[in-house]
Amino acid sequence: MNIMDFNVKKLAADAGTFLSRAVQFTEEKLGQAEKTELDAHLENLLSKAECTKIWTEKIMKQTEVLLQPNPNARIEEFVYEKLDRKAPSRINNPELLGQYMIDAGTEFGPGTAYGNALIKCGETQKRIGTADRELIQTSALNFLTPLRNFIEGDYKTIAKERKLLQNKRLDLDAAKTRLKKAKAAETRSSSEQELRITQSEFDRQAEITRLLLEGISSTHAHHLRCLNDFVEAQMTYYAQCYQYMLDLQKQLGSFPSNYLCNNNQTSATPGTSVPSVLSNVGSSAIASTSGLVISSPSNPNDLKESSGSRKARVLYDYDAANSTELSLLADEVITVFSVVGMDSDWLMGERGNQKGKVPITYLELLN
């Protein structure tokens, strides 16, 4: 027998098997043929596997949306993954906002209250962006990848064996039908032999499928560990963000009354100037801006109106921009006084033999 004859006979046998299965399946649907039912344990395992697959896909896809809300970016990352290439690094939203704030603060002037605050907020946003990037990387490695491996690996194997079990079951029931229809003794003997073979193949495939399905419990245990890793990554991320914002709040936590929030400014009655309204706000006033509590220290206008000097505590570090300014260190106490004609945002500071201009927003008057 040459190879061509063998292939022709194999194709004919395959076609006959396919036709037999199709007829059996159709007659079962029409109620004209009996169907061998799987045992209850195997049915429960199949149901558990299907349920695991459906919910794993939903959790995986929604986690991807949570970590990367931009659908175009997700598609791009998917394409690069299929091509087995690393996706190009992309600046995320907190990092972009942070850079805008830093650039704006630099242009407005680091020595001004608003410019300095923008720079510090921008630096915090960039730190949050870095933490966000680390969350995505850790979650993808420890949570999304194991879930995807199950869908694309283990479950595909289960689905393949389940399909094979369905075919073996159709072969078995078709053999049972042929045995019932057999009249002659020779035909019955052949049909009984076929039934024994198909029954053996069905039992063997049912056992293989059962063993695979029982591994779903181990899959759940593995996914539970991955879920704990995901929760830990989120906990680390939110703790970092909280700490960053807490540090930022401390840096922005004290401003002179000249810089109270816009809500207080807009509450001034018509015809009343903003400075006159602010001058009526006591030193214990609290202004709430974007969730940050900003307390108002002693009014520096009191110093402007006097000819003497006062002590002031430095709220946070300041690097002098030129030789006319005085560099400051957080929490140090210096002497400050006003100079006629100086910008209202500045005072003259003195530390020992050192003297220079200092921004009011960096100070808290002590007496």
Solvent accessible surface area in square Angstrom, and as a share of the most:
residue,aa,sasa,rsa
1,M,161,0.72
2,N,91,0.47
3,I,135,0.68
4,M,142,0.63
5,D,66,0.34
6,F,116,0.48
7,N,70,0.36
8,V,88,0.50
9,K,122,0.52
10,K,110,0.47
11,L,124,0.62
12,A,64,0.50
13,A,63,0.49
14,D,71,0.37
15,A,61,0.47
16,G,40,0.38
17,T,51,0.30
18,F,147,0.61
19,L,115,0.57
20,S,28,0.18
21,R,55,0.20
22,A,41,0.32
23,V,71,0.41
24,Q,5,0.02
25,F,88,0.37
26,T,69,0.40
27,E,43,0.19
28,E,28,0.12
29,K,145,0.61
30,L,117,0.58
31,G,65,0.62
32,Q,129,0.57
33,A,23,0.18
34,E,133,0.59
35,K,108,0.46
36,T,30,0.17
37,E,125,0.56
38,L,37,0.18
39,D,87,0.45
40,A,76,0.59
41,H,93,0.41
42,L,3,0.02
43,E,75,0.34
44,N,99,0.51
45,L,20,0.10
46,L,8,0.04
47,S,72,0.47
48,K,75,0.32
49,A,1,0.01
50,E,60,0.27
51,C,67,0.40
52,T,12,0.07
53,K,49,0.21
54,I,70,0.35
55,W,138,0.48
56,T,9,0.05
57,E,45,0.20
58,K,111,0.47
59,I,86,0.44
60,M,18,0.08
61,K,123,0.52
62,Q,115,0.51
63,T,10,0.06
64,E,45,0.20
65,V,53,0.30
66,L,103,0.51
67,L,15,0.08
68,Q,37,0.16
69,P,97,0.61
70,N,71,0.37
71,P,72,0.45
72,N,110,0.56
73,A,4,0.03
74,R,62,0.23
75,I,109,0.55
76,E,60,0.27
77,E,68,0.31
78,F,112,0.47
79,V,70,0.40
80,Y,50,0.19
81,E,92,0.41
82,K,120,0.51
83,L,103,0.51
84,D,132,0.69
85,R,152,0.56
86,K,190,0.80
87,A,32,0.25
88,P,73,0.46
89,S,110,0.71
90,R,89,0.32
91,I,92,0.47
92,N,29,0.15
93,N,120,0.62
94,P,31,0.19
95,E,23,0.10
96,L,71,0.35
97,L,81,0.40
98,G,0,0.00
99,Q,60,0.27
100,Y,134,0.51
101,M,45,0.20
102,I,35,0.18
103,D,73,0.38
104,A,33,0.26
105,G,0,0.00
106,T,79,0.46
107,E,150,0.67
108,F,110,0.46
109,G,18,0.17
110,P,69,0.43
111,G,15,0.15
112,T,54,0.31
113,A,13,0.10
114,Y,139,0.53
115,G,0,0.00
116,N,14,0.07
117,A,16,0.13
118,L,22,0.11
119,I,30,0.15
120,K,37,0.16
121,C,27,0.16
122,G,0,0.00
123,E,70,0.31
124,T,1,0.01
125,Q,36,0.16
126,K,68,0.29
127,R,110,0.40
128,I,22,0.11
129,G,0,0.00
130,T,67,0.39
131,A,3,0.03
132,D,29,0.15
133,R,68,0.25
134,E,83,0.37
135,L,15,0.08
136,I,50,0.25
137,Q,114,0.51
138,T,53,0.31
139,S,0,0.00
140,A,37,0.29
141,L,126,0.63
142,N,50,0.26
143,F,8,0.03
144,L,10,0.05
145,T,50,0.29
146,P,21,0.13
147,L,6,0.03
148,R,48,0.18
149,N,89,0.46
150,F,5,0.02
151,I,21,0.11
152,E,81,0.36
153,G,32,0.31
154,D,82,0.42
155,Y,23,0.09
156,K,130,0.55
157,T,63,0.37
158,I,9,0.04
159,A,43,0.33
160,K,141,0.60
161,E,29,0.13
162,R,92,0.34
163,K,125,0.53
164,L,69,0.34
165,L,4,0.02
166,Q,62,0.28
167,N,28,0.14
168,K,42,0.18
169,R,7,0.03
170,L,10,0.05
171,D,21,0.11
172,L,0,0.00
173,D,4,0.02
174,A,6,0.04
175,A,0,0.00
176,K,71,0.30
177,T,32,0.19
178,R,96,0.35
179,L,28,0.14
180,K,138,0.59
181,K,134,0.57
182,A,10,0.08
183,K,185,0.78
184,A,57,0.44
185,A,86,0.66
186,E,148,0.66
187,T,67,0.39
188,R,94,0.34
189,S,68,0.44
190,S,73,0.47
191,S,8,0.05
192,E,66,0.29
193,Q,87,0.39
194,E,55,0.25
195,L,38,0.19
196,R,143,0.52
197,I,87,0.44
198,T,14,0.08
199,Q,64,0.28
200,S,69,0.45
201,E,68,0.31
202,F,16,0.07
203,D,72,0.37
204,R,163,0.59
205,Q,4,0.02
206,A,19,0.15
207,E,77,0.34
208,I,57,0.29
209,T,0,0.00
210,R,65,0.24
211,L,104,0.52
212,L,61,0.30
213,L,1,0.00
214,E,67,0.30
215,G,31,0.30
216,I,2,0.01
217,S,63,0.41
218,S,77,0.49
219,T,18,0.11
220,H,78,0.35
221,A,46,0.35
222,H,76,0.34
223,H,26,0.12
224,L,103,0.51
225,R,141,0.52
226,C,6,0.04
227,L,79,0.39
228,N,85,0.44
229,D,60,0.31
230,F,18,0.08
231,V,80,0.46
232,E,101,0.45
233,A,12,0.09
234,Q,40,0.18
235,M,125,0.56
236,T,67,0.39
237,Y,33,0.12
238,Y,126,0.48
239,A,57,0.44
240,Q,56,0.25
241,C,20,0.12
242,Y,144,0.55
243,Q,83,0.37
244,Y,54,0.20
245,M,67,0.30
246,L,53,0.27
247,D,56,0.29
248,L,4,0.02
249,Q,47,0.21
250,K,142,0.60
251,Q,52,0.23
252,L,11,0.05
253,G,18,0.17
254,S,18,0.11
255,F,17,0.07
256,P,2,0.01
257,S,5,0.03
258,N,60,0.31
259,Y,70,0.26
260,L,5,0.03
261,C,18,0.11
262,N,106,0.54
263,N,109,0.56
264,N,44,0.23
265,Q,52,0.23
266,T,111,0.65
267,S,79,0.51
268,A,24,0.19
269,T,89,0.52
270,P,139,0.88
271,G,92,0.89
272,T,57,0.33
273,S,65,0.42
274,V,59,0.34
275,P,95,0.60
276,S,46,0.29
277,V,31,0.18
278,L,15,0.07
279,S,65,0.42
280,N,130,0.67
281,V,42,0.24
282,G,45,0.44
283,S,76,0.49
284,S,99,0.64
285,A,24,0.18
286,I,106,0.54
287,A,3,0.02
288,S,72,0.47
289,T,53,0.31
290,S,111,0.72
291,G,64,0.62
292,L,27,0.13
293,V,80,0.46
294,I,17,0.09
295,S,48,0.31
296,S,5,0.03
297,P,14,0.09
298,S,39,0.25
299,N,33,0.17
300,P,5,0.03
301,N,58,0.30
302,D,77,0.40
303,L,0,0.00
304,K,63,0.27
305,E,146,0.66
306,S,49,0.32
307,S,123,0.80
308,G,42,0.40
309,S,67,0.43
310,R,49,0.18
311,K,92,0.39
312,A,0,0.00
313,R,75,0.27
314,V,0,0.00
315,L,26,0.13
316,Y,16,0.06
317,D,80,0.41
318,Y,14,0.05
319,D,122,0.63
320,A,36,0.28
321,A,83,0.64
322,N,82,0.42
323,S,115,0.74
324,T,79,0.46
325,E,22,0.10
326,L,11,0.05
327,S,52,0.34
328,L,3,0.01
329,L,117,0.58
330,A,43,0.33
331,D,99,0.51
332,E,35,0.16
333,V,80,0.46
334,I,3,0.02
335,T,26,0.15
336,V,0,0.00
337,F,48,0.20
338,S,31,0.20
339,V,62,0.36
340,V,154,0.89
341,G,81,0.78
342,M,36,0.16
343,D,84,0.43
344,S,78,0.50
345,D,56,0.29
346,W,33,0.12
347,L,1,0.00
348,M,34,0.15
349,G,0,0.00
350,E,55,0.25
351,R,72,0.26
352,G,70,0.68
353,N,165,0.84
354,Q,100,0.44
355,K,117,0.49
356,G,4,0.04
357,K,58,0.25
358,V,0,0.00
359,P,2,0.01
360,I,9,0.05
361,T,5,0.03
362,Y,4,0.01
363,L,5,0.03
364,E,47,0.21
365,L,12,0.06
366,L,88,0.44
367,N,102,0.52
